[in-house]
Amino acid sequence: MLINLSNHPSSHWDTNQKEAALMLYNYIMDLNFPTIDPEATPDTLITIAIEYLAKIKSLLSKNSDNQSFAVHIMGESTFCYILVTLLNRENIPAIASTTRRSVFYGDDGSKNSIFEFVQFRVYPQF
């Protein structure tokens, strides 16, 4: 089971990313990324991360088939850092998706980016 904790629901992933996730984890479950107030204190972020750790552990406890599992976490950097640290302490693998970005500039000065999925990368434990 892959728990997708990001602002990008798996229903909007490109085919390559979905196929890679399903090949590695058999199933994708979306968990909404929390709204992080830019003025939140580190203590507030720790509290939210602990809440999300509990949600993740609850979801994983229902993983009765002993399938491989991980948490795909992408979002606000400091929250991700705290939650990945907590996940690592619990021996719950955390992964990020890597992409190639192509940038196109319009005649009107607009900037458009297209992201192409490359791989999932494990957040290392130290």
N, CA and C atoms as a LAMMPS dump frame, in Angstrom:
ITEM: TIMESTEP
0
ITEM: NUMBER OF ATOMS
378
ITEM: BOX BOUNDS ff ff ff
-5.0000000000000000e+02 5.0000000000000000e+02
-5.0000000000000000e+02 5.0000000000000000e+02
-5.0000000000000000e+02 5.0000000000000000e+02
ITEM: ATOMS id mol type element x y z
1 1 1 N 0.837 -1.175 0
2 1 2 C 0 0 0
3 1 3 C 0.89 1.251 0
4 2 1 N 0.559 2.156 -0.873
5 2 2 C 1.229 3.453 -0.9
6 2 3 C 0.235 4.498 -0.409
7 3 1 N 0.566 5.161 0.676
8 3 2 C -0.254 6.264 1.17
9 3 3 C 0.297 7.529 0.531
10 4 1 N -0.529 8.171 -0.272
11 4 2 C -0.135 9.395 -0.967
12 4 3 C -0.552 10.596 -0.132
13 5 1 N 0.426 11.179 0.562
14 5 2 C 0.187 12.374 1.377
15 5 3 C 0.809 13.554 0.637
16 6 1 N -0.001 14.151 -0.227
17 6 2 C 0.463 15.268 -1.044
18 6 3 C -0.754 16.087 -1.46
19 7 1 N -0.495 17.186 -2.14
20 7 2 C -1.583 18.001 -2.684
21 7 3 C -1.964 17.557 -4.092
22 8 1 N -1.48 16.386 -4.497
23 8 2 C -1.721 15.881 -5.847
24 8 3 C -2.354 14.496 -5.757
25 9 1 N -3.689 14.437 -5.831
26 9 2 C -4.354 13.137 -5.747
27 9 3 C -3.833 12.18 -6.821
28 10 1 N -3.751 10.912 -6.457
29 10 2 C -3.224 9.926 -7.404
30 10 3 C -4.074 9.832 -8.671
31 11 1 N -5.328 10.225 -8.603
32 11 2 C -6.181 10.213 -9.8
33 11 3 C -5.676 11.198 -10.857
34 12 1 N -4.818 12.145 -10.472
35 12 2 C -4.27 13.129 -11.408
36 12 3 C -2.825 12.823 -11.789
37 13 1 N -2.26 11.734 -11.26
38 13 2 C -0.891 11.364 -11.619
39 13 3 C -0.849 10.904 -13.066
40 14 1 N 0.319 11.061 -13.681
41 14 2 C 0.452 10.538 -15.035
42 14 3 C 0.566 9.012 -14.983
43 15 1 N 0.406 8.406 -16.135
44 15 2 C 0.386 6.944 -16.23
45 15 3 C 1.655 6.315 -15.673
46 16 1 N 2.808 6.887 -15.972
47 16 2 C 4.067 6.308 -15.496
48 16 3 C 4.139 6.274 -13.977
49 17 1 N 3.696 7.347 -13.33
50 17 2 C 3.75 7.39 -11.871
51 17 3 C 2.781 6.388 -11.267
52 18 1 N 1.569 6.306 -11.807
53 18 2 C 0.592 5.344 -11.294
54 18 3 C 1.101 3.92 -11.457
55 19 1 N 1.631 3.625 -12.638
56 19 2 C 2.122 2.265 -12.889
57 19 3 C 3.275 1.906 -11.956
58 20 1 N 4.189 2.848 -11.727
59 20 2 C 5.308 2.585 -10.816
60 20 3 C 4.799 2.335 -9.398
61 21 1 N 3.847 3.134 -8.956
62 21 2 C 3.301 2.97 -7.606
63 21 3 C 2.603 1.622 -7.463
64 22 1 N 1.81 1.267 -8.443
65 22 2 C 1.079 0.001 -8.37
66 22 3 C 2.014 -1.199 -8.459
67 23 1 N 3.062 -1.077 -9.254
68 23 2 C 4.028 -2.166 -9.366
69 23 3 C 4.734 -2.387 -8.018
70 24 1 N 5.09 -1.29 -7.342
71 24 2 C 5.828 -1.395 -6.088
72 24 3 C 4.936 -1.692 -4.88
73 25 1 N 3.703 -1.141 -4.883
74 25 2 C 2.895 -1.167 -3.667
75 25 3 C 1.487 -1.758 -3.834
76 26 1 N 1.101 -2.111 -5.035
77 26 2 C -0.173 -2.777 -5.347
78 26 3 C -1.423 -1.915 -5.182
79 27 1 N -1.369 -0.897 -4.351
80 27 2 C -2.564 -0.111 -4.046
81 27 3 C -2.14 1.287 -3.62
82 28 1 N -2.908 2.302 -4.036
83 28 2 C -2.634 3.686 -3.655
84 28 3 C -3.817 4.215 -2.859
85 29 1 N -3.529 4.791 -1.706
86 29 2 C -4.563 5.428 -0.891
87 29 3 C -4.185 6.895 -0.704
88 30 1 N -5.076 7.786 -1.092
89 30 2 C -4.819 9.212 -0.937
90 30 3 C -5.206 9.664 0.472
91 31 1 N -4.318 10.451 1.075
92 31 2 C -4.569 11.086 2.363
93 31 3 C -4.324 12.573 2.145
94 32 1 N -5.342 13.389 2.403
95 32 2 C -5.216 14.821 2.139
96 32 3 C -4.065 15.434 2.922
97 33 1 N -3.259 16.231 2.235
98 33 2 C -2.172 16.949 2.887
99 33 3 C -2.792 18.07 3.718
100 34 1 N -2.287 18.272 4.929
101 34 2 C -2.888 19.328 5.762
102 34 3 C -2.576 20.719 5.215
103 35 1 N -3.475 21.635 5.491
104 35 2 C -3.215 23.031 5.18
105 35 3 C -2.287 23.561 6.264
106 36 1 N -1.135 24.023 5.852
107 36 2 C -0.129 24.499 6.8
108 36 3 C -0.1 26.023 6.762
109 37 1 N -0.435 26.627 7.879
110 37 2 C -0.401 28.08 8.005
111 37 3 C 1.049 28.542 7.922
112 38 1 N 1.369 29.483 7.037
113 38 2 C 2.755 29.946 6.929
114 38 3 C 3.272 30.602 8.213
115 39 1 N 2.372 30.97 9.119
116 39 2 C 2.788 31.56 10.384
117 39 3 C 2.809 30.542 11.523
118 40 1 N 2.585 29.26 11.206
119 40 2 C 2.566 28.224 12.241
120 40 3 C 3.932 28.105 12.903
121 41 1 N 3.911 27.831 14.194
122 41 2 C 5.154 27.634 14.937
123 41 3 C 5.638 26.202 14.749
124 42 1 N 6.914 25.954 15.021
125 42 2 C 7.405 24.566 14.966
126 42 3 C 6.605 23.633 15.878
127 43 1 N 6.202 24.108 17.044
128 43 2 C 5.411 23.259 17.946
129 43 3 C 4.076 22.871 17.315
130 44 1 N 3.459 23.795 16.602
131 44 2 C 2.212 23.489 15.91
132 44 3 C 2.445 22.439 14.835
133 45 1 N 3.532 22.584 14.087
134 45 2 C 3.844 21.601 13.047
135 45 3 C 4.101 20.226 13.642
136 46 1 N 4.775 20.184 14.778
137 46 2 C 5.026 18.899 15.443
138 46 3 C 3.703 18.255 15.846
139 47 1 N 2.788 19.053 16.382
140 47 2 C 1.477 18.53 16.777
141 47 3 C 0.738 17.953 15.574
142 48 1 N 0.733 18.67 14.467
143 48 2 C 0.053 18.185 13.258
144 48 3 C 0.736 16.918 12.75
145 49 1 N 2.056 16.899 12.768
146 49 2 C 2.79 15.723 12.289
147 49 3 C 2.483 14.498 13.146
148 50 1 N 2.377 14.682 14.446
149 50 2 C 2.038 13.56 15.34
150 50 3 C 0.637 13.042 15.028
151 51 1 N -0.299 13.962 14.74
152 51 2 C -1.657 13.558 14.349
153 51 3 C -1.621 12.741 13.062
154 52 1 N -0.831 13.183 12.098
155 52 2 C -0.746 12.467 10.824
156 52 3 C -0.025 11.128 10.971
157 53 1 N 0.947 11.068 11.842
158 53 2 C 1.597 9.791 12.114
159 53 3 C 0.573 8.789 12.633
160 54 1 N -0.294 9.214 13.531
161 54 2 C -1.338 8.329 14.06
162 54 3 C -2.285 7.878 12.955
163 55 1 N -2.676 8.792 12.058
164 55 2 C -3.551 8.433 10.936
165 55 3 C -2.874 7.393 10.043
166 56 1 N -1.597 7.607 9.762
167 56 2 C -0.848 6.702 8.89
168 56 3 C -0.72 5.326 9.536
169 57 1 N -0.39 5.301 10.815
170 57 2 C -0.26 4.02 11.51
171 57 3 C -1.595 3.274 11.526
172 58 1 N -2.688 3.997 11.672
173 58 2 C -4.008 3.371 11.635
174 58 3 C -4.285 2.763 10.261
175 59 1 N -3.973 3.507 9.211
176 59 2 C -4.173 2.983 7.855
177 59 3 C -3.293 1.759 7.609
178 60 1 N -2.066 1.81 8.063
179 60 2 C -1.153 0.689 7.844
180 60 3 C -1.554 -0.536 8.656
181 61 1 N -2.208 -0.335 9.782
182 61 2 C -2.648 -1.481 10.591
183 61 3 C -3.703 -2.298 9.853
184 62 1 N -4.352 -1.696 8.871
185 62 2 C -5.362 -2.389 8.066
186 62 3 C -4.743 -3.067 6.85
187 63 1 N -3.433 -3.004 6.729
188 63 2 C -2.701 -3.608 5.614
189 63 3 C -2.496 -5.091 5.932
190 64 1 N -3.577 -5.844 5.913
191 64 2 C -3.565 -7.222 6.391
192 64 3 C -2.787 -8.191 5.507
193 65 1 N -2.544 -7.811 4.278
194 65 2 C -1.85 -8.721 3.366
195 65 3 C -0.332 -8.66 3.515
196 66 1 N 0.142 -7.87 4.459
197 66 2 C 1.588 -7.673 4.64
198 66 3 C 2.273 -7.255 3.345
199 67 1 N 1.581 -6.456 2.574
200 67 2 C 2.15 -5.936 1.336
201 67 3 C 3.249 -4.941 1.68
202 68 1 N 4.097 -4.676 0.681
203 68 2 C 5.059 -3.601 0.887
204 68 3 C 4.277 -2.297 1.034
205 69 1 N 4.842 -1.368 1.783
206 69 2 C 4.128 -0.127 2.043
207 69 3 C 5.128 1.012 2.174
208 70 1 N 4.603 2.204 1.956
209 70 2 C 5.385 3.427 2.123
210 70 3 C 4.415 4.594 2.151
211 71 1 N 4.964 5.733 2.567
212 71 2 C 4.206 6.985 2.536
213 71 3 C 4.886 7.9 1.529
214 72 1 N 4.142 8.293 0.511
215 72 2 C 4.615 9.266 -0.476
216 72 3 C 4.273 10.633 0.104
217 73 1 N 5.294 11.395 0.473
218 73 2 C 5.035 12.672 1.131
219 73 3 C 5.748 13.797 0.385
220 74 1 N 4.943 14.741 -0.07
221 74 2 C 5.426 15.905 -0.801
222 74 3 C 4.565 17.082 -0.37
223 75 1 N 5.199 18.189 0
224 75 2 C 4.43 19.356 0.402
225 75 3 C 5.295 20.346 1.15
226 76 1 N 4.686 21.061 2.063
227 76 2 C 5.376 22.095 2.828
228 76 3 C 6.608 21.487 3.505
229 77 1 N 7.759 22.076 3.256
230 77 2 C 9.05 21.464 3.588
231 77 3 C 9.253 21.153 5.062
232 78 1 N 8.951 22.089 5.94
233 78 2 C 9.246 21.839 7.357
234 78 3 C 8.315 20.777 7.939
235 79 1 N 7.059 20.787 7.525
236 79 2 C 6.14 19.732 7.956
237 79 3 C 6.629 18.376 7.455
238 80 1 N 7.018 18.313 6.196
239 80 2 C 7.512 17.049 5.634
240 80 3 C 8.732 16.559 6.408
241 81 1 N 9.637 17.467 6.721
242 81 2 C 10.833 17.087 7.474
243 81 3 C 10.45 16.461 8.819
244 82 1 N 9.54 17.099 9.529
245 82 2 C 9.133 16.591 10.841
246 82 3 C 8.465 15.23 10.7
247 83 1 N 7.518 15.117 9.763
248 83 2 C 6.792 13.855 9.619
249 83 3 C 7.711 12.743 9.119
250 84 1 N 8.583 13.031 8.183
251 84 2 C 9.523 12.002 7.711
252 84 3 C 10.409 11.527 8.865
253 85 1 N 10.847 12.438 9.71
254 85 2 C 11.645 12.059 10.883
255 85 3 C 10.855 11.11 11.775
256 86 1 N 9.588 11.441 12.029
257 86 2 C 8.741 10.571 12.852
258 86 3 C 8.506 9.222 12.183
259 87 1 N 8.258 9.227 10.876
260 87 2 C 8.056 7.971 10.149
261 87 3 C 9.303 7.098 10.217
262 88 1 N 10.461 7.706 10.027
263 88 2 C 11.708 6.946 10.082
264 88 3 C 11.903 6.311 11.457
265 89 1 N 11.557 7.03 12.507
266 89 2 C 11.671 6.469 13.864
267 89 3 C 10.783 5.246 14.052
268 90 1 N 9.677 5.2 13.305
269 90 2 C 8.731 4.081 13.382
270 90 3 C 9.031 3.017 12.316
271 91 1 N 10.121 3.188 11.589
272 91 2 C 10.489 2.272 10.49
273 91 3 C 9.399 2.173 9.426
274 92 1 N 8.763 3.298 9.162
275 92 2 C 7.774 3.397 8.091
276 92 3 C 8.46 4.114 6.943
277 93 1 N 8.656 3.434 5.809
278 93 2 C 9.359 4.068 4.69
279 93 3 C 8.606 5.293 4.169
280 94 1 N 9.353 6.338 3.908
281 94 2 C 8.812 7.565 3.317
282 94 3 C 9.525 7.78 1.987
283 95 1 N 8.747 8.145 0.973
284 95 2 C 9.318 8.354 -0.348
285 95 3 C 8.844 9.68 -0.928
286 96 1 N 9.626 10.175 -1.876
287 96 2 C 9.276 11.374 -2.642
288 96 3 C 9.221 10.981 -4.109
289 97 1 N 8.507 11.744 -4.892
290 97 2 C 8.531 11.526 -6.337
291 97 3 C 9.488 12.537 -6.949
292 98 1 N 10.265 12.061 -7.905
293 98 2 C 11.17 12.961 -8.609
294 98 3 C 10.624 13.182 -10.011
295 99 1 N 10.894 14.37 -10.534
296 99 2 C 10.359 14.736 -11.845
297 99 3 C 11.401 15.505 -12.651
298 100 1 N 11.172 15.513 -13.946
299 100 2 C 11.882 16.438 -14.832
300 100 3 C 10.909 17.556 -15.149
301 101 1 N 11.411 18.784 -15.102
302 101 2 C 10.548 19.934 -15.372
303 101 3 C 10.946 20.562 -16.691
304 102 1 N 9.956 20.743 -17.552
305 102 2 C 10.146 21.469 -18.804
306 102 3 C 9.396 22.786 -18.675
307 103 1 N 10.083 23.869 -18.984
308 103 2 C 9.491 25.196 -18.843
309 103 3 C 9.272 25.79 -20.227
310 104 1 N 8.08 26.346 -20.41
311 104 2 C 7.726 26.994 -21.664
312 104 3 C 7.254 28.408 -21.361
313 105 1 N 7.745 29.36 -22.123
314 105 2 C 7.356 30.751 -21.947
315 105 3 C 6.438 31.162 -23.079
316 106 1 N 5.319 31.764 -22.716
317 106 2 C 4.377 32.241 -23.707
318 106 3 C 4.773 33.606 -24.229
319 107 1 N 4.217 33.971 -25.376
320 107 2 C 4.488 35.28 -25.966
321 107 3 C 4.06 36.413 -25.037
322 108 1 N 3.115 36.118 -24.148
323 108 2 C 2.629 37.142 -23.22
324 108 3 C 3.459 37.225 -21.94
325 109 1 N 4.565 36.457 -21.887
326 109 2 C 5.432 36.46 -20.717
327 109 3 C 5.051 35.438 -19.666
328 110 1 N 3.97 34.683 -19.922
329 110 2 C 3.574 33.652 -18.955
330 110 3 C 4.574 32.497 -18.967
331 111 1 N 4.628 31.823 -17.859
332 111 2 C 5.541 30.693 -17.704
333 111 3 C 4.721 29.458 -17.377
334 112 1 N 4.922 28.403 -18.135
335 112 2 C 4.222 27.142 -17.906
336 112 3 C 5.252 26.048 -17.689
337 113 1 N 4.994 25.212 -16.707
338 113 2 C 5.892 24.099 -16.412
339 113 3 C 5.14 22.795 -16.578
340 114 1 N 5.812 21.825 -17.171
341 114 2 C 5.288 20.471 -17.29
342 114 3 C 6.249 19.565 -16.548
343 115 1 N 5.692 18.74 -15.655
344 115 2 C 6.499 17.847 -14.852
345 115 3 C 6.325 16.42 -15.35
346 116 1 N 7.446 15.738 -15.568
347 116 2 C 7.434 14.355 -16.024
348 116 3 C 7.999 13.478 -14.904
349 117 1 N 7.204 12.548 -14.422
350 117 2 C 7.626 11.656 -13.357
351 117 3 C 8.839 10.839 -13.803
352 118 1 N 9.807 10.679 -12.882
353 118 2 C 11 9.884 -13.161
354 118 3 C 11.041 8.652 -12.262
355 119 1 N 10.98 8.868 -10.943
356 119 2 C 11.064 7.738 -10.02
357 119 3 C 10.58 8.147 -8.635
358 120 1 N 10.407 7.141 -7.786
359 120 2 C 10.202 7.384 -6.369
360 120 3 C 11.563 7.266 -5.7
361 121 1 N 11.852 8.187 -4.778
362 121 2 C 13.131 8.181 -4.061
363 121 3 C 12.853 8.112 -2.558
364 122 1 N 13.552 7.205 -1.893
365 122 2 C 13.373 7.029 -0.446
366 122 3 C 14.025 8.196 0.285
367 123 1 N 13.299 8.708 1.289
368 123 2 C 13.932 9.649 2.228
369 123 3 C 14.842 8.805 3.102
370 124 1 N 16.145 9.046 3.096
371 124 2 C 17.045 8.172 3.853
372 124 3 C 16.937 8.379 5.357
373 125 1 N 17.225 7.308 6.064
374 125 2 C 17.312 7.386 7.523
375 125 3 C 18.764 7.645 7.893
376 126 1 N 18.98 8.469 8.899
377 126 2 C 20.336 8.762 9.361
378 126 3 C 20.529 8.25 10.755
